[in-house]
Amino acid sequence: MDNGKHLNSYLPCLAFGTTAKEINKLKVSDKIQIGGYIRSRQYKKKTSEDDYNIEVTHELVVKEITILE
C-alpha cells in the first residue's frame, strides 16, 4: 500500500529454448513450479523527443519447470 492506494506487483518471467516451448503448451489454470534466477537490468526509457530516464527492471529467468498435479 502506498499513499492509501493498493499497488499491484508482479515479476515478469522469461524463458528460452525448450523451456519456453514447454510453457507455451500450458493452460492458464495449470499449476506449475518454476526454478531459475532473478536478474536486474537497466534500460533507457524515452520521456520526450530528446530526453531519457534510466530505469531498472527485475525479472525471473526460468531455467526449469515442473507441472504440478
C-alpha positions in Angstrom: 0.0 0.0 0.0 1.4 3.4 -1.0 -0.3 6.7 -0.1 -3.5 4.9 0.6 -3.5 3.1 -2.8 -3.0 -0.6 -3.3 -0.1 -1.4 -5.6 -0.1 -4.4 -7.9 3.3 -6.1 -8.3 4.5 -8.9 -10.5 7.7 -10.4 -11.5 8.0 -10.9 -15.3 9.2 -14.3 -16.2 11.5 -15.0 -19.2 12.0 -18.5 -20.7 14.1 -19.6 -23.7 14.5 -22.7 -25.9 12.8 -25.9 -24.8 11.7 -24.4 -21.5 9.8 -21.7 -23.5 8.2 -24.4 -25.7 7.0 -26.3 -22.7 5.5 -23.2 -21.1 3.8 -22.4 -24.4 1.7 -25.6 -24.1 0.3 -24.7 -20.7 -3.2 -23.5 -20.0 -4.0 -20.5 -17.8 -5.3 -22.7 -15.0 -2.3 -25.1 -14.9 -0.3 -25.2 -11.7 3.4 -25.1 -12.1 6.6 -24.8 -10.1 9.4 -22.9 -11.6 13.1 -22.6 -10.9 15.6 -20.1 -12.1 17.2 -16.8 -11.0 16.2 -13.2 -10.6 18.1 -10.6 -12.6 18.0 -6.9 -12.7 19.0 -4.7 -15.6 18.9 -1.1 -16.7 17.3 0.4 -19.7 16.6 3.8 -21.2 13.0 5.0 -21.2 12.3 7.8 -23.6 10.4 10.6 -21.8 10.4 13.2 -24.6 11.8 13.7 -28.0 15.3 14.4 -26.6 15.2 13.1 -23.0 15.6 9.6 -21.5 15.4 8.2 -18.0 17.4 5.3 -16.8 15.0 2.7 -15.4 15.7 -0.6 -13.5 13.7 -3.7 -14.0 13.8 -7.1 -12.3 12.8 -10.3 -14.0 12.8 -14.1 -13.3 14.8 -16.1 -15.9 13.1 -19.6 -15.9 15.5 -22.5 -16.2 13.2 -25.4 -15.2 9.5 -26.0 -14.9 7.5 -28.7 -13.2 3.8 -29.3 -13.9 2.0 -30.0 -10.6 -1.0 -32.2 -10.2 
